[in-house]
Amino acid sequence: MTDLARLEKFHTEQRMPLFVEEGLPADLILKAVSPPSGNERQTGASSSFLGWVRADYRGNSKVISIIFTAYEDMAKDRIQRLRNELIGKYKVSDIQVVHSLGEVAVGECCFLVAVTAAHRTEAMQACQEMVNKVKAEVPIWGLERFDDEQTQWKRNHE
């Protein structure tokens, strides 16, 4: 099943965290940030976060890609619990999380959180909290690859 087909099923049926290989394609991103089917009348706002791989420097070495790995079952379970918690806390319609696995080049999108709600304030607050919690609490790791062939485990920062 293609990543877009997986997202379509995720978007209409499962509402579960989703992992995709490599960078997140634009059509997948656009689909994820639209209101869930059948919920358009209650949705007045959406807020989304897109994380991109940056060409950071560590000394004289420049990041060229990040190789993402995860303990998938544990990560999906933790994201689902966070999703349920924040939907209840902020009274939002939906929260979607999509993250890349495998190698993602500089300039490609690797992480998406999309929240739909009746109002913008709740959507934005839930989105920010979900991003922070995923980065702090979910077992997803990134191995930075540098232009000099060195590697280093990425540390999450604000």
OpenMM code with the backbone's topology and positions (N, CA, C; nanometers):
from openmm import Vec3, app, unit

residues = "MET THR ASP LEU ALA ARG LEU GLU LYS PHE HIS THR GLU GLN ARG MET PRO LEU PHE VAL GLU GLU GLY LEU PRO ALA ASP LEU ILE LEU LYS ALA VAL SER PRO PRO SER GLY ASN GLU ARG GLN THR GLY ALA SER SER SER PHE LEU GLY TRP VAL ARG ALA ASP TYR ARG GLY ASN SER LYS VAL ILE SER ILE ILE PHE THR ALA TYR GLU ASP MET ALA LYS ASP ARG ILE GLN ARG LEU ARG ASN GLU LEU ILE GLY LYS TYR LYS VAL SER ASP ILE GLN VAL VAL HIS SER LEU GLY GLU VAL ALA VAL GLY GLU CYS CYS PHE LEU VAL ALA VAL THR ALA ALA HIS ARG THR GLU ALA MET GLN ALA CYS GLN GLU MET VAL ASN LYS VAL LYS ALA GLU VAL PRO ILE TRP GLY LEU GLU ARG PHE ASP ASP GLU GLN THR GLN TRP LYS ARG ASN HIS GLU".split()
positions = [
    Vec3(0.0842, -0.1166, 0.0000),
    Vec3(0.0000, 0.0000, 0.0000),
    Vec3(0.0897, 0.1242, 0.0000),
    Vec3(0.0608, 0.2206, -0.0870),
    Vec3(0.1413, 0.3424, -0.0927),
    Vec3(0.1173, 0.4273, 0.0315),
    Vec3(0.2097, 0.5202, 0.0574),
    Vec3(0.1935, 0.6087, 0.1723),
    Vec3(0.0656, 0.6909, 0.1604),
    Vec3(0.0307, 0.7375, 0.0391),
    Vec3(-0.0904, 0.8161, 0.0219),
    Vec3(-0.2144, 0.7303, 0.0476),
    Vec3(-0.2129, 0.6060, 0.0010),
    Vec3(-0.3259, 0.5160, 0.0279),
    Vec3(-0.3371, 0.4875, 0.1770),
    Vec3(-0.2232, 0.4713, 0.2432),
    Vec3(-0.2238, 0.4505, 0.3881),
    Vec3(-0.2809, 0.5722, 0.4591),
    Vec3(-0.2443, 0.6930, 0.4126),
    Vec3(-0.2965, 0.8136, 0.4752),
    Vec3(-0.4466, 0.8258, 0.4515),
    Vec3(-0.4928, 0.7932, 0.3318),
    Vec3(-0.6367, 0.7996, 0.3026),
    Vec3(-0.7135, 0.7089, 0.3976),
    Vec3(-0.6653, 0.5866, 0.4176),
    Vec3(-0.7297, 0.4948, 0.5108),
    Vec3(-0.7210, 0.5501, 0.6530),
    Vec3(-0.6063, 0.6000, 0.6907),
    Vec3(-0.5842, 0.6607, 0.8222),
    Vec3(-0.6794, 0.7788, 0.8423),
    Vec3(-0.6937, 0.8613, 0.7393),
    Vec3(-0.7727, 0.9831, 0.7479),
    Vec3(-0.9218, 0.9535, 0.7629),
    Vec3(-0.9699, 0.8476, 0.7009),
    Vec3(-1.1135, 0.8200, 0.7018),
    Vec3(-1.1558, 0.7123, 0.7997),
    Vec3(-1.0632, 0.6247, 0.8419),
    Vec3(-1.1031, 0.5113, 0.9237),
    Vec3(-1.0307, 0.5042, 1.0563),
    Vec3(-0.9010, 0.4892, 1.0524),
    Vec3(-0.8263, 0.4494, 1.1702),
    Vec3(-0.8003, 0.5620, 1.2695),
    Vec3(-0.7630, 0.6801, 1.2220),
    Vec3(-0.7264, 0.7920, 1.3079),
    Vec3(-0.6155, 0.7529, 1.4039),
    Vec3(-0.5188, 0.6809, 1.3554),
    Vec3(-0.4065, 0.6338, 1.4355),
    Vec3(-0.2800, 0.7063, 1.3907),
    Vec3(-0.1771, 0.7105, 1.4748),
    Vec3(-0.0487, 0.7661, 1.4306),
    Vec3(0.0032, 0.6894, 1.3096),
    Vec3(0.0695, 0.7584, 1.2219),
    Vec3(0.1155, 0.6985, 1.0972),
    Vec3(0.2640, 0.7264, 1.0779),
    Vec3(0.3367, 0.6236, 1.0364),
    Vec3(0.4763, 0.6388, 0.9982),
    Vec3(0.4864, 0.6141, 0.8485),
    Vec3(0.5679, 0.6953, 0.7807),
    Vec3(0.5907, 0.6780, 0.6381),
    Vec3(0.7404, 0.6723, 0.6123),
    Vec3(0.7782, 0.6013, 0.5092),
    Vec3(0.9192, 0.5913, 0.4720),
    Vec3(0.9616, 0.7176, 0.3987),
    Vec3(1.0766, 0.7703, 0.4384),
    Vec3(1.1394, 0.8872, 0.3778),
    Vec3(1.0594, 1.0135, 0.4059),
    Vec3(1.0778, 1.1181, 0.3254),
    Vec3(1.0118, 1.2462, 0.3489),
    Vec3(0.8620, 1.2403, 0.3239),
    Vec3(0.7893, 1.3341, 0.3838),
    Vec3(0.6442, 1.3395, 0.3672),
    Vec3(0.6110, 1.4149, 0.2394),
    Vec3(0.5422, 1.3516, 0.1433),
    Vec3(0.5077, 1.4196, 0.0183),
    Vec3(0.3973, 1.5236, 0.0391),
    Vec3(0.3960, 1.6252, -0.0461),
    Vec3(0.3012, 1.7364, -0.0328),
    Vec3(0.1558, 1.6896, -0.0340),
    Vec3(0.1201, 1.5927, -0.1190),
    Vec3(-0.0197, 1.5477, -0.1244),
    Vec3(-0.0612, 1.4808, 0.0065),
    Vec3(0.0300, 1.4130, 0.0709),
    Vec3(0.0017, 1.3513, 0.1999),
    Vec3(-0.0209, 1.4598, 0.3054),
    Vec3(0.0603, 1.5641, 0.3028),
    Vec3(0.0469, 1.6745, 0.3978),
    Vec3(-0.0878, 1.7437, 0.3798),
    Vec3(-0.1238, 1.7748, 0.2559),
    Vec3(-0.2504, 1.8433, 0.2307),
    Vec3(-0.3696, 1.7597, 0.2769),
    Vec3(-0.3645, 1.6315, 0.2543),
    Vec3(-0.4724, 1.5432, 0.2978),
    Vec3(-0.4825, 1.5411, 0.4499),
    Vec3(-0.3691, 1.5397, 0.5176),
    Vec3(-0.3689, 1.5304, 0.6633),
    Vec3(-0.4259, 1.6545, 0.7306),
    Vec3(-0.4106, 1.7714, 0.6707),
    Vec3(-0.4558, 1.8933, 0.7365),
    Vec3(-0.5999, 1.9307, 0.7030),
    Vec3(-0.6681, 1.8508, 0.6216),
    Vec3(-0.8083, 1.8783, 0.5913),
    Vec3(-0.8978, 1.8163, 0.6990),
    Vec3(-1.0195, 1.8705, 0.7181),
    Vec3(-1.1082, 1.8159, 0.8209),
    Vec3(-1.1422, 1.6700, 0.7928),
    Vec3(-1.1580, 1.5903, 0.8976),
    Vec3(-1.1970, 1.4517, 0.8769),
    Vec3(-1.3337, 1.4438, 0.8105),
    Vec3(-1.3498, 1.3484, 0.7227),
    Vec3(-1.4746, 1.3315, 0.6498),
    Vec3(-1.5911, 1.3167, 0.7465),
    Vec3(-1.6985, 1.3916, 0.7205),
    Vec3(-1.8165, 1.3862, 0.8051),
    Vec3(-1.8114, 1.4829, 0.9215),
    Vec3(-1.7008, 1.5525, 0.9387),
    Vec3(-1.6846, 1.6428, 1.0528),
    Vec3(-1.6690, 1.7883, 1.0084),
    Vec3(-1.6961, 1.8163, 0.8813),
    Vec3(-1.6743, 1.9491, 0.8266),
    Vec3(-1.7591, 2.0560, 0.8946),
    Vec3(-1.8804, 2.0222, 0.9355),
    Vec3(-1.9722, 2.1211, 0.9933),
    Vec3(-1.9271, 2.1682, 1.1316),
    Vec3(-1.8519, 2.0854, 1.2046),
    Vec3(-1.8050, 2.1227, 1.3374),
    Vec3(-1.6644, 2.1837, 1.3347),
    Vec3(-1.6002, 2.1799, 1.2198),
    Vec3(-1.4624, 2.2279, 1.2097),
    Vec3(-1.4598, 2.3701, 1.1568),
    Vec3(-1.4090, 2.4614, 1.2421),
    Vec3(-1.3958, 2.6000, 1.2009),
    Vec3(-1.2511, 2.6444, 1.1927),
    Vec3(-1.1590, 2.5582, 1.2393),
    Vec3(-1.0185, 2.5970, 1.2405),
    Vec3(-0.9298, 2.4736, 1.2334),
    Vec3(-0.8110, 2.4959, 1.1832),
    Vec3(-0.7085, 2.3920, 1.1903),
    Vec3(-0.5764, 2.4601, 1.2208),
    Vec3(-0.4906, 2.3847, 1.2844),
    Vec3(-0.3553, 2.4314, 1.3125),
    Vec3(-0.2628, 2.3159, 1.2817),
    Vec3(-0.1515, 2.3463, 1.2183),
    Vec3(-0.0593, 2.2381, 1.1852),
    Vec3(0.0846, 2.2814, 1.2089),
    Vec3(0.1665, 2.1806, 1.2322),
    Vec3(0.3098, 2.1982, 1.2466),
    Vec3(0.3765, 2.1065, 1.1462),
    Vec3(0.4709, 2.1597, 1.0707),
    Vec3(0.5509, 2.0807, 0.9780),
    Vec3(0.6961, 2.0939, 1.0200),
    Vec3(0.7617, 1.9809, 1.0425),
    Vec3(0.9032, 1.9803, 1.0765),
    Vec3(0.9856, 1.9403, 0.9554),
    Vec3(1.0880, 2.0181, 0.9247),
    Vec3(1.1741, 1.9962, 0.8092),
    Vec3(1.3148, 1.9649, 0.8563),
    Vec3(1.3868, 1.8863, 0.7799),
    Vec3(1.5276, 1.8599, 0.8102),
    Vec3(1.6083, 1.9826, 0.7691),
    Vec3(1.6832, 2.0364, 0.8662),
    Vec3(1.7653, 2.1552, 0.8439),
    Vec3(1.9107, 2.1168, 0.8163),
    Vec3(1.9808, 2.2051, 0.7466),
    Vec3(2.1239, 2.1878, 0.7196),
    Vec3(2.2044, 2.2504, 0.8337),
    Vec3(2.1866, 2.1964, 0.9543),
    Vec3(2.2600, 2.2460, 1.0709),
    Vec3(2.4085, 2.2139, 1.0575),
    Vec3(2.4881, 2.2879, 1.1323),
    Vec3(2.6314, 2.2618, 1.1400),
    Vec3(2.6669, 2.2134, 1.2789),
    Vec3(2.7561, 2.1185, 1.2873),
    Vec3(2.8200, 2.0750, 1.4115),
    Vec3(2.9693, 2.0936, 1.3867),
    Vec3(3.0217, 2.2026, 1.4392),
    Vec3(3.1590, 2.2373, 1.4049),
    Vec3(3.1642, 2.2753, 1.2581),
    Vec3(3.2520, 2.2082, 1.1828),
    Vec3(3.2622, 2.2333, 1.0386),
    Vec3(3.1800, 2.1365, 0.9561),
    Vec3(3.1096, 2.0437, 1.0212),
    Vec3(3.0312, 1.9424, 0.9506),
    Vec3(2.8876, 1.9896, 0.9308),
    Vec3(2.8354, 1.9682, 0.8107),
    Vec3(2.7005, 2.0121, 0.7758),
    Vec3(2.6081, 1.8905, 0.7639),
    Vec3(2.4905, 1.8978, 0.8263),
    Vec3(2.3911, 1.7911, 0.8166),
    Vec3(2.3416, 1.7813, 0.6727),
    Vec3(2.3383, 1.6581, 0.6182),
    Vec3(2.2845, 1.6367, 0.4837),
    Vec3(2.1558, 1.5546, 0.4861),
    Vec3(2.1339, 1.4807, 0.5963),
    Vec3(2.0107, 1.4038, 0.6104),
    Vec3(2.0003, 1.3551, 0.7543),
    Vec3(1.8822, 1.3054, 0.7874),
    Vec3(1.8599, 1.2398, 0.9158),
    Vec3(1.7960, 1.1048, 0.8886),
    Vec3(1.8468, 1.0020, 0.9540),
    Vec3(1.7893, 0.8682, 0.9437),
    Vec3(1.7054, 0.8465, 1.0691),
    Vec3(1.5725, 0.8385, 1.0508),
    Vec3(1.4803, 0.8240, 1.1631),
    Vec3(1.4486, 0.6774, 1.1891),
    Vec3(1.4501, 0.6412, 1.3156),
    Vec3(1.4082, 0.5082, 1.3596),
    Vec3(1.3118, 0.5265, 1.4764),
    Vec3(1.2343, 0.4231, 1.5026),
    Vec3(1.1381, 0.4304, 1.6128),
    Vec3(1.1118, 0.2914, 1.6654),
    Vec3(1.0727, 0.2850, 1.7885),
    Vec3(1.0132, 0.1650, 1.8445),
    Vec3(0.8658, 0.1823, 1.8109),
    Vec3(0.8259, 0.1335, 1.6912),
    Vec3(0.6976, 0.1696, 1.6313),
    Vec3(0.5763, 0.1371, 1.7175),
    Vec3(0.5672, 0.0175, 1.7702),
    Vec3(0.4489, -0.0178, 1.8490),
    Vec3(0.4354, 0.0719, 1.9711),
    Vec3(0.5443, 0.0928, 2.0413),
    Vec3(0.5414, 0.1790, 2.1595),
    Vec3(0.5123, 0.3238, 2.1195),
    Vec3(0.5718, 0.3694, 2.0103),
    Vec3(0.5504, 0.5065, 1.9638),
    Vec3(0.4044, 0.5281, 1.9248),
    Vec3(0.3469, 0.4360, 1.8501),
    Vec3(0.2061, 0.4485, 1.8105),
    Vec3(0.1156, 0.4500, 1.9328),
    Vec3(0.1424, 0.3635, 2.0282),
    Vec3(0.0620, 0.3577, 2.1494),
    Vec3(0.0729, 0.4889, 2.2271),
    Vec3(0.1934, 0.5405, 2.2419),
    Vec3(0.2123, 0.6644, 2.3176),
    Vec3(0.1464, 0.7821, 2.2471),
    Vec3(0.1604, 0.7899, 2.1147),
    Vec3(0.0971, 0.8991, 2.0391),
    Vec3(-0.0545, 0.8901, 2.0516),
    Vec3(-0.1088, 0.7701, 2.0443),
    Vec3(-0.2545, 0.7540, 2.0564),
    Vec3(-0.3029, 0.7990, 2.1948),
    Vec3(-0.2294, 0.7645, 2.2982),
    Vec3(-0.2678, 0.8084, 2.4335),
    Vec3(-0.2586, 0.9603, 2.4467),
    Vec3(-0.1531, 1.0201, 2.3921),
    Vec3(-0.1412, 1.1660, 2.3934),
    Vec3(-0.2549, 1.2303, 2.3143),
    Vec3(-0.2857, 1.1737, 2.2004),
    Vec3(-0.3948, 1.2228, 2.1154),
    Vec3(-0.5253, 1.2254, 2.1935),
    Vec3(-0.5590, 1.1139, 2.2570),
    Vec3(-0.6834, 1.1056, 2.3340),
    Vec3(-0.6839, 1.2075, 2.4488),
    Vec3(-0.5709, 1.2186, 2.5170),
    Vec3(-0.5589, 1.3141, 2.6288),
    Vec3(-0.5828, 1.4571, 2.5819),
    Vec3(-0.5191, 1.4964, 2.4716),
    Vec3(-0.5294, 1.6351, 2.4261),
    Vec3(-0.6620, 1.6654, 2.3593),
    Vec3(-0.7238, 1.5674, 2.2937),
    Vec3(-0.8590, 1.5879, 2.2394),
    Vec3(-0.9542, 1.6193, 2.3542),
    Vec3(-0.9414, 1.5456, 2.4643),
    Vec3(-1.0244, 1.5723, 2.5811),
    Vec3(-0.9923, 1.7051, 2.6478),
    Vec3(-0.8655, 1.7353, 2.6633),
    Vec3(-0.8228, 1.8569, 2.7323),
    Vec3(-0.8669, 1.9832, 2.6587),
    Vec3(-0.8484, 1.9852, 2.5251),
    Vec3(-0.8761, 2.1054, 2.4474),
    Vec3(-1.0098, 2.1014, 2.3742),
    Vec3(-1.0800, 1.9903, 2.3811),
    Vec3(-1.2098, 1.9749, 2.3127),
    Vec3(-1.1969, 2.0007, 2.1622),
    Vec3(-1.0891, 1.9452, 2.1012),
    Vec3(-1.0684, 1.9583, 1.9570),
    Vec3(-1.1324, 1.8389, 1.8864),
    Vec3(-1.1564, 1.8549, 1.7564),
    Vec3(-1.2209, 1.7496, 1.6778),
    Vec3(-1.1281, 1.6330, 1.6494),
    Vec3(-1.0027, 1.6648, 1.6167),
    Vec3(-0.9104, 1.5592, 1.5762),
    Vec3(-0.7665, 1.6073, 1.5875),
    Vec3(-0.6769, 1.5119, 1.6074),
    Vec3(-0.5330, 1.5370, 1.6042),
    Vec3(-0.4705, 1.4249, 1.5231),
    Vec3(-0.3917, 1.4625, 1.4241),
    Vec3(-0.3202, 1.3644, 1.3438),
    Vec3(-0.1706, 1.3858, 1.3600),
    Vec3(-0.0983, 1.2743, 1.3649),
    Vec3(0.0473, 1.2788, 1.3732),
    Vec3(0.1026, 1.1857, 1.2658),
    Vec3(0.1921, 1.2393, 1.1842),
    Vec3(0.2604, 1.1607, 1.0820),
    Vec3(0.4094, 1.1896, 1.0966),
    Vec3(0.4913, 1.0839, 1.0980),
    Vec3(0.6354, 1.1010, 1.1126),
    Vec3(0.7081, 1.0116, 1.0130),
    Vec3(0.8173, 1.0620, 0.9624),
    Vec3(0.9004, 0.9845, 0.8696),
    Vec3(0.9843, 0.8827, 0.9443),
    Vec3(1.0117, 0.7729, 0.8776),
    Vec3(1.1132, 0.6764, 0.9173),
    Vec3(1.2076, 0.6609, 0.7997),
    Vec3(1.3284, 0.6158, 0.8263),
    Vec3(1.4269, 0.6034, 0.7191),
    Vec3(1.4969, 0.7363, 0.6969),
    Vec3(1.5674, 0.7451, 0.5855),
    Vec3(1.6495, 0.8626, 0.5592),
    Vec3(1.5689, 0.9747, 0.4944),
    Vec3(1.5817, 1.0947, 0.5509),
    Vec3(1.5131, 1.2139, 0.5012),
    Vec3(1.6193, 1.3211, 0.4773),
    Vec3(1.6245, 1.3714, 0.3557),
    Vec3(1.7268, 1.4696, 0.3169),
    Vec3(1.6928, 1.6090, 0.3679),
    Vec3(1.7952, 1.6928, 0.3766),
    Vec3(1.7766, 1.8335, 0.4101),
    Vec3(1.6727, 1.8925, 0.3149),
    Vec3(1.5815, 1.9720, 0.3712),
    Vec3(1.4784, 2.0365, 0.2905),
    Vec3(1.3505, 1.9574, 0.2780),
    Vec3(1.3497, 1.8326, 0.3246),
    Vec3(1.2284, 1.7516, 0.3184),
    Vec3(1.1550, 1.7550, 0.4520),
    Vec3(1.0241, 1.7401, 0.4448),
    Vec3(0.9402, 1.7373, 0.5639),
    Vec3(0.9475, 1.5986, 0.6277),
    Vec3(0.9581, 1.5954, 0.7619),
    Vec3(0.9717, 1.4680, 0.8317),
    Vec3(0.8708, 1.4488, 0.9449),
    Vec3(0.7966, 1.5523, 0.9821),
    Vec3(0.7095, 1.5449, 1.0987),
    Vec3(0.5911, 1.6390, 1.0790),
    Vec3(0.4713, 1.5864, 1.1032),
    Vec3(0.3489, 1.6634, 1.0864),
    Vec3(0.2568, 1.6396, 1.2043),
    Vec3(0.2053, 1.7473, 1.2594),
    Vec3(0.0944, 1.7412, 1.3547),
    Vec3(-0.0135, 1.8315, 1.2981),
    Vec3(-0.1350, 1.7807, 1.2857),
    Vec3(-0.2475, 1.8587, 1.2347),
    Vec3(-0.3646, 1.8435, 1.3311),
    Vec3(-0.4215, 1.9571, 1.3704),
    Vec3(-0.5319, 1.9595, 1.4656),
    Vec3(-0.6497, 2.0326, 1.4022),
    Vec3(-0.7688, 1.9760, 1.4128),
    Vec3(-0.8907, 2.0441, 1.3713),
    Vec3(-0.9779, 2.0660, 1.4939),
    Vec3(-1.0470, 2.1804, 1.4930),
    Vec3(-1.1287, 2.2172, 1.6084),
    Vec3(-1.2363, 2.3156, 1.5645),
    Vec3(-1.3275, 2.3429, 1.6551),
    Vec3(-1.4297, 2.4438, 1.6271),
    Vec3(-1.3680, 2.5829, 1.6219),
    Vec3(-1.2649, 2.6065, 1.7050),
    Vec3(-1.2067, 2.7403, 1.7167),
    Vec3(-1.0541, 2.7351, 1.7117),
    Vec3(-0.9926, 2.8446, 1.6661),
    Vec3(-0.8478, 2.8486, 1.6434),
    Vec3(-0.7646, 2.8381, 1.7699),
    Vec3(-0.8079, 2.8991, 1.8792),
    Vec3(-0.7265, 2.8987, 2.0009),
    Vec3(-0.7007, 2.7568, 2.0482),
    Vec3(-0.8051, 2.6770, 2.0549),
    Vec3(-0.7899, 2.5377, 2.0990),
    Vec3(-0.7044, 2.4587, 2.0013),
    Vec3(-0.7244, 2.4819, 1.8712),
    Vec3(-0.6455, 2.4110, 1.7696),
    Vec3(-0.4969, 2.4423, 1.7853),
    Vec3(-0.4637, 2.5686, 1.8036),
    Vec3(-0.3229, 2.6086, 1.8137),
    Vec3(-0.2593, 2.5579, 1.9432),
    Vec3(-0.3318, 2.5664, 2.0536),
    Vec3(-0.2770, 2.5186, 2.1810),
    Vec3(-0.2541, 2.3674, 2.1778),
    Vec3(-0.3511, 2.2935, 2.1262),
    Vec3(-0.3370, 2.1474, 2.1188),
    Vec3(-0.2227, 2.1086, 2.0262),
    Vec3(-0.2071, 2.1803, 1.9158),
    Vec3(-0.0999, 2.1499, 1.8206),
    Vec3(0.0363, 2.1700, 1.8867),
    Vec3(0.0554, 2.2825, 1.9519),
    Vec3(0.1836, 2.3093, 2.0160),
    Vec3(0.2144, 2.2067, 2.1239),
    Vec3(0.1153, 2.1723, 2.2047),
    Vec3(0.1397, 2.0752, 2.3114),
    Vec3(0.1698, 1.9364, 2.2544),
    Vec3(0.0999, 1.8984, 2.1474),
    Vec3(0.1256, 1.7673, 2.0874),
    Vec3(0.2669, 1.7604, 2.0301),
    Vec3(0.3102, 1.8640, 1.9609),
    Vec3(0.4471, 1.8670, 1.9067),
    Vec3(0.5475, 1.8491, 2.0203),
    Vec3(0.5329, 1.9265, 2.1251),
    Vec3(0.6275, 1.9192, 2.2365),
    Vec3(0.6264, 1.7825, 2.3031),
    Vec3(0.5095, 1.7237, 2.3211),
    Vec3(0.5001, 1.5933, 2.3862),
    Vec3(0.5562, 1.4820, 2.2979),
    Vec3(0.5306, 1.4871, 2.1675),
    Vec3(0.5869, 1.3848, 2.0783),
    Vec3(0.7392, 1.3909, 2.0848),
    Vec3(0.7955, 1.5099, 2.0759),
    Vec3(0.9415, 1.5239, 2.0795),
    Vec3(1.0011, 1.4777, 2.2122),
    Vec3(0.9281, 1.4993, 2.3227),
    Vec3(0.9816, 1.4676, 2.4553),
    Vec3(0.9526, 1.3246, 2.5010),
    Vec3(0.8417, 1.2651, 2.4550),
    Vec3(0.7935, 1.1416, 2.5162),
    Vec3(0.7822, 1.0198, 2.4251),
    Vec3(0.7973, 1.0371, 2.2960),
    Vec3(0.7744, 0.9268, 2.2019),
    Vec3(0.9083, 0.8714, 2.1538),
    Vec3(0.9237, 0.7374, 2.1544),
    Vec3(1.0520, 0.6767, 2.1154),
    Vec3(1.0774, 0.6796, 1.9639),
    Vec3(1.1155, 0.7990, 1.9175),
    Vec3(1.1567, 0.8213, 1.7790),
    Vec3(1.2937, 0.8874, 1.7865),
    Vec3(1.3888, 0.8342, 1.7113),
    Vec3(1.5254, 0.8854, 1.7160),
    Vec3(1.5721, 0.9243, 1.5770),
    Vec3(1.6621, 1.0232, 1.5729),
    Vec3(1.7188, 1.0674, 1.4466),
    Vec3(1.8705, 1.0625, 1.4498),
    Vec3(1.9288, 0.9953, 1.3520),
    Vec3(2.0735, 0.9890, 1.3371),
    Vec3(2.1126, 1.0874, 1.2264),
    Vec3(2.1787, 1.1961, 1.2649),
    Vec3(2.2193, 1.2957, 1.1671),
    Vec3(2.3371, 1.2442, 1.0855),
    Vec3(2.3298, 1.2617, 0.9522),
    Vec3(2.4409, 1.2306, 0.8623),
    Vec3(2.5003, 1.3626, 0.8158),
    Vec3(2.6327, 1.3694, 0.8182),
    Vec3(2.7031, 1.4925, 0.7825),
    Vec3(2.7752, 1.4778, 0.6491),
    Vec3(2.8106, 1.5920, 0.5914),
    Vec3(2.8780, 1.5927, 0.4615),
    Vec3(3.0180, 1.5329, 0.4662),
    Vec3(3.0746, 1.5154, 0.5851),
    Vec3(3.2062, 1.4525, 0.5970),
    Vec3(3.1949, 1.3043, 0.6355),
    Vec3(3.0765, 1.2475, 0.6183),
    Vec3(3.0449, 1.1059, 0.6430),
    Vec3(3.0398, 1.0682, 0.7904),
    Vec3(3.0453, 1.1652, 0.8798),
    Vec3(3.0279, 1.1390, 1.0228),
    Vec3(2.8781, 1.1298, 1.0532),
    Vec3(2.8438, 1.0702, 1.1666),
    Vec3(2.7056, 1.0644, 1.2123),
    Vec3(2.7004, 1.1016, 1.3605),
    Vec3(2.5823, 1.1443, 1.4033),
    Vec3(2.5603, 1.1809, 1.5432),
    Vec3(2.4125, 1.1710, 1.5729),
    Vec3(2.3784, 1.1122, 1.6889),
    Vec3(2.2380, 1.1061, 1.7288),
    Vec3(2.1882, 1.2465, 1.7577),
    Vec3(2.0741, 1.2786, 1.7020),
    Vec3(2.0137, 1.4113, 1.7167),
    Vec3(1.9524, 1.4258, 1.8550),
    Vec3(1.9686, 1.5448, 1.9117),
    Vec3(1.9031, 1.5790, 2.0377),
    Vec3(1.7896, 1.6744, 2.0054),
    Vec3(1.6730, 1.6492, 2.0633),
    Vec3(1.5584, 1.7372, 2.0400),
    Vec3(1.5752, 1.8675, 2.1175),
    Vec3(1.5536, 1.9773, 2.0464),
    Vec3(1.5595, 2.1107, 2.1048),
    Vec3(1.4260, 2.1782, 2.0784),
    Vec3(1.4041, 2.2896, 2.1427),
    Vec3(1.2822, 2.3687, 2.1158),
    Vec3(1.2833, 2.4158, 1.9737),
] * unit.nanometer
topology = app.Topology()
chain = topology.addChain("A")
for resn in residues:
    res = topology.addResidue(resn, chain)
    for name in ("N", "CA", "C"):
        topology.addAtom(name, app.Element.getBySymbol(name[0]), res)
